[in-house]
Amino acid sequence: MLVNASEMLTKAKAGHYAVGHFNTNNLEWTKAILQTAEEMKSPVIIGVSEGAAKYMTGFKVVADMVKAMDKALGITVPVALHLDHGSYEGAKACIDAGFTSIMFDGSHYGIEENVEKTKELVALAHEKGLSIEAEVGSIGGEEDGVIGAGEVADPEECKMIADLGVDFLAAGIGNIHGKYPANWKGLDFVALDKIQAKTGTLPLVLHGGTGIPADMIAKAIDLGVSKINVNTECQLSFAEATRKYIEAGKDLEGKGFDPRKLLAPGVDAIKATVREKIELFGSAGKA
């Protein structure tokens, strides 16, 4: 069932676990995420970047697909459809398109403009019953054209944004999108602890969940992280499984070229990745 993400993340914060946010890129991705969340009895957040939404021909198409699939599959666990790293214009468009949650990434603006735009979008989102995520301190790396240098968030600026009434907050703590380099210094837990102290019970978000060691994930959850984003890992597992299928010549056997057969190994790989993350985040059985 589609809901906003506020209640599921409030419960996660109180229960010391995190809800997985898994980006979707098409019908196969969406189906795999929904089915695995239902199997694991876990709340889940389906994230959509603006680039992925454009690829799928628009926010309305994505919203209609997720809602129809949620109903057709008989999904009983809470599902939030969330805009990932949204622009000001994109966030407004998703409110109108039928999303249940949005993220406004104003981290590339000065704090005053970030506050101004976030405040406006909080009012619009809450008026329509949507939850809203904001960001302070950019996430390193690049995702769908959103590029960040990986600045660690200022705890005072985090408090300024938190006080606007956002439902959850992404704060840069050395995390990056994509694969982590060999010389990565790890998450800045000192900064996370200070941010947690300033934002209180507000659920915090960890972007760039692919490749972060399990012990760091556990510590981040202990320090207030209640939502963890995963995208690259699903893409990598899908690509690897599809490559093996083709290299083994399976697409040349019978009707192995049928997309339903060709894509099946990749879909199973996504399910395995989502299952692994749900277990790691501790959200299994929390629906």
Buried (B, 14 or more C-beta within 10 A) or exposed (E): EBBBBBBBBBBBBEEEBBBBBBBBBEBBBBBBBBBBBBBBBBBBBBBBBBBBBEBBEEBBEBBEBBBEBBEEEEBEBBBBBBBBBBBBEBBBBBBEBBBBBBBBBBBBBEBEEBBBBBBBBBEBBBEEEBBBBBBBBBBBBEBBEBEBEBBBBBBEBBBBBBEBBBBBBBBBBBBBBBBBEEEBEEBBBEBBBBBBEBBEEBBBBBBBBBBBEEEBBBBBBEBBBBBBBBBBBBBBBBEEBBEEBBEEEBBEEEEBEEEEBBBBBBBBBBBBBBBBBBEBBBBBEBB
